[in-house]
Amino acid sequence: MPFLARKAVAAVQAFGLTSPQYVPGSQTFTSSGSFTVPVNVFSLTMTAIGGAGGGGGGGAAGGGQTGATSYKDIRTITVTPRAVVTITVGFGGEGGRSGTPNCGSNGINWININNNPALRKGQGGAGYVSGGEGSGAGCVGSNQPDGGWSGGGGGSSAYVYSGGTIIAGGGAGGNGGARPGDGATGTGGTAGNAGVGNQGATGVAGGAGLPAQTGATYGGDGTNGSVAIVW
């Protein structure tokens, strides 16, 4: 290329007057963040998956339930190059603790565990809307074994762009195992944005519930969600 032609091309490039080429790619978010649309990209295929529910702990008279599968949303959206998409990833709920072999006088052992999230677990996963915590069934009487604590609900995943907000819901927590006597159970934590997502409950798996037992054992945590982008 002649010298003057090379100088002209260099000058055009220096002032950003050339058009960059479209380059395909993908990126998956496993934690919240933001995505800047590349140049020459006008559509994105988005797959959002919420966090799943945690499994219930075992009870003296029955096993805990498995946490619910989360929801998924897949769609192609229209975007503008260099626009920013804000992303929130939902996390799975915690598994709940199995019941105590002895509630203690007036349920004091149960109360001490129930009031300490680090011991009982079953907390909801963070997300665009966070999941709720699971509950325990309580004691049938002093010095009796009890039921397990329920798993926490999964948080929803979402992304916000110029066209609106798209959400994929979490999964509910599994109920804790039954207590003896009346067979009552705790209730699994609610899911963040329950039931939302155009692919239904096809997201990620909930945590496993435990069989009937007592002691410091825990149901499985729900699987975390994600947001994947392809352009």
Order of alpha helices (4+ residues) and beta strands (2+ residues): alpha-beta-beta-beta-beta-beta-alpha-alpha-beta-beta-beta
